[in-house]
Amino acid sequence: MSFINELRGECRLCQNNAMLISDHLSLKKFLIYSLQKSNPPTGKHLVKSLSLRLSIKKSLSVSCELKMDQPSNAPLSSPVSVIGSQFMAPNQFDIIVDIITTGNLVVTDIDHKIMLQVKSCDTSFHQQRVLVDADGKPIVLMRGKIMSEHDRWNVFRGNSKSKSDMIFTTQSAHMIQFKTNVQVFLAKKTGKKNVCDFKINGSWTNRNCTIYMGDTSTPIAQMSKMQSSEDVTNKFMVTIYPNVDYAFVVVLIAIVEVMKMNNSVIKEKFAREVIGGLSNIIVGALLL
């Protein structure tokens, strides 16, 4: 009976994770029936039982592994409020992000009603963006030092630059990276110092990025391309999950957009320098 109880426990665990399929259930029923019909079980029944047991455990293991690789879309255990609870909604919804010009974004709902805007306000030594509401009132200031290590950005309440008003910081996970990998650290951390509170992963170029809770696979927002026949290169959709601060999501999008713009500028400059260097070498060789 210990084996039956163990098997029932395995199946119950899989049911709790919505991973039990009909094949597993039929195998379980047949195995339990086979054992109950033989008391004590004969050698023949034991061989069948052990074979079925191995088959079940292998199948369940594969299913569990495949399931764990997928992001969890389950409701968040607690609301995600970073900038303000007034920017949260109980249900999932979509927003449209429109890149008007470099550093300037307009965020609307699916009915094209303006919700938020991001405006550029750079200084000589810092790249800056300010998030404003539909009436133009400042909500947060984003500030990144030009050519800083790991593209570090600090986000403050209102127009403040005071450390006491800092909400969170962002940085690239690596100095050199080919895909988007940005970490977010809250100013008032409650967890481990070196573990990020949120992360952004994916392909920014393909408009396929996801924002996750901490170092987990639990998403809070998902970026995707616009489903439209018209040319919408500078527009994309973002799905906001229930009880998630959408102003916080927009700020992260604005920061990553600047990071990617900076990377493009650096790559173009490097390419020009390489081409220029090759041209000088060729000219020098011809003059010899």
N, C-alpha and C positions, 0 to 999 in steps of 0.2 A: 504493500500500500504506500510505502514511502516514495516509490518511484511514481505512482499515480499522482500523489500529492505534489511532488516536484513538478511533474508535467502540467498539472492544473495551474500551479503557480506561474510557470513560464507562459502558458496561454493567457492567464489573467493579466500578466504584465503586458503582453502584446496587445490585449484588448484595450487596456488603459491608454495605450499609445496609438490606437486606431490602426494597428498593423496586422490584425488577424484576418486572413483571407479564408475562403471556403475550403481550399485544399488542406490547410492546417487543421481546420475544425473537423473535417471528415476523417483525417488521420487520427486525431485525438479520440474521436468517438469509437473508431474501429479498434484502436489499441486498448482502450478501457474495457470495451466489450470483450475483446480477446482474453484479457487477463481475468475478468470476472467469470468467464465461462470455464476457466481452468483453475481449480483450487485444490492443491497447489498447482501452479502452471507447469505444463509438461515441457520437455526440452524443445519440442517443435514450436510451442507457443512462445517460449522464451526467445528463440532465434528470431521469429517474426517480430516480437515485441522490441527486441534490441535493434533490429534493422529499422523498424519504424521510428523508434526513438531517435536514432542517429539521423534519419531523414528529416524528422520534425525539427530537431535542434539545429541542423544545418540550414534548413529553409528559414527558420525563425531568425537565425543569426544573420543570414544574408539580408532578409527584409529589414531587420533592425539597423544594420549598417547603412543600407540604402536610405532609410528614413532619416537617420541622424545626419546624413550629408546634406539634407535639404533644410533651408531656413524655416524656422518655426513661425507660422502665421497666427498662433494662438494670441488671444487678448493679453495685453500687458498686465502684469500683476499690480502695477501702480502707475499713475499718470506720469507723463514726462513733461514737466513744466520747468523750463530753464530761464526763459525771458519773462513769461507771464502766463497765468492760467486763463487770461482773457483770450489767448490765442489757441485755445484748445476746443475741440468738438467731440461729442460722444460717439460720433459715427465716422467711418472712413470716408474720405472725399478726395477729389483731385483738384490741383491747381495748375495753372499755366504760367510758365516763366518765359518772358520775352526779353531777349537781350537787345535793347534798343541801340546803344552804342557801347564802346569799350567802358566797362565799369558801371554802366547804368542799366538796371533791370526793372521791369514792371511785372508784378505778380497779380494775376486775376483769377477769379473762379471760372467755372466752365461756361458761365453766361457772360464772360468778359467784363465783369465788374471789378474795378481795381480794389485790391485788398492791401497791398504793400508796394513800396518802391525802394530800390537801392540806388543811391546817388554817389558819384565819385567826388572826392574832395581831397585830392593828393596834396602833399607838401613837398618841400625840397628833399627831405630825408625819409619820408614815410609815404607808403600807399595807404589811402584811407577811403572807407566807404561808410555811408550812414544809411541806416534803415529807417524809413519814415512810414507813417500810416497813410491812409487814403487822403487825409487832410493836410499832409505834409509835416506832421509833428514828429520830431526825432524820437526814435525808440532805443536804438543802440548805435555805438560807434565802433567800427572795425578798423584796426590799425596794424599794419605790417611794415617792418623795417625793410627798406629796399636792399635786395641781395643778402638777406639774413640767412643764417644756417638753418636748414630744414624748413624754410619758408614759414617761419613762426608768425602767428597773428594773435593779437590780444583783442578781446571784445569787452566794451564798457557800456554801462547804462547811460542813456541820454547822449549828451555831447561830452561827457566827462572823459578825462585821461588819467584819473586818479586810480592808484592801485586798489584803494578801498572800494571802488565802483566796478572793478573787473569782475566779469561773469564767468568767462572761460577763455582758454587759449587753444589754438590749433597748431599742428605742425605735421609736416610730411614724415611718414614713418622711416623713410630712408632718404639720404641725400640724393641718390640716383635711383630712380624707379621708372618703369615703363608703363605701369598701370596706376590708377588712382589708389592711393593708400594713405589716408589722412587720419590722424588721431586727434581726439578732443579730450581736454582735461578741464574739469570744472575748477573754478577758483577755490571753492569750499568743498574740497574732496572729503568723502566719507570712507572710501576704500583705500586700497594700497596705492602708494604714491606713484609708482612706475606703471600702473595699469590704467589704460585709458578708460574714460567714462562712456565714450561713444567712438565709433570709427566709420569711415567712409571708404568703401571698396568698390572696384569695378572699372569700367571703361568709360571715361568721360567723353572721349571722342565719339563713341557710339551711343552716347546718352543712355548708358546702361549702368547706373551706379545705385548702390543701396547704402542707407545709413543704418547702422546696427547699434544695439545697446551694448556698451562696454566691449569686452573681448568675447562676444557670444555670436550666435547666428540668429538672434531675435531682431527682426527688422522693425524700424519705426517709420521709415519712408523709403519709397522706391521711385527712381527716376526712369523715364521711358520716352521714346520718340513720339511725336505727334502722329496720330492716325489721320492723315489728310493727304489729298492728292496735290495740294498746292505746295509751293516751295516754302518750307518752314524750317530752314536750317538753323535759324536763331531762336526757335521756339521749341519747348519740350514740356512734357507733362511730369508732374510729381504727385504720387499717391501718398497721402498723409494717413497714417493708421489712427485708429480711435484713441482719444485722450493723449494726443501728442501735440506739443507746442509747435505750430506750423511756422511761427516767426523764427524760432530757433533753426528749423530746417532751412528756411530761406537764407538766413545768415550763413549757414554752412555752404550752401550752394554758391552764394556770392563770393565767398572766400576761395573756394576751389576753382571757380571760374577765373579769378585773378591769378592763382597759382599756375593754371594751365596756360594762361596768356603769357606769363613771365617765362615759362619753359619754352614756349614757341619763339619768343624773342631771342632767348639765349641760343637756341638751336640755329636760328637764322643767322645770328651774328657769327657763331662758330663756323657755319657753312661758308659764309663770305670770307672769313679769315683763311680757311683752308684753301678755297679757290684762289684767293689773292696770293697766298704763299706758293701754290703750284704755278701760277702765272709768272711770278718772279723767277722761280727756278727754271722754267722753260725759256724765258727771255734771256736769262743769264747764260744758259747752255748754248743758245743760238749765237750769242755775242762772243763766245770763246773762240 
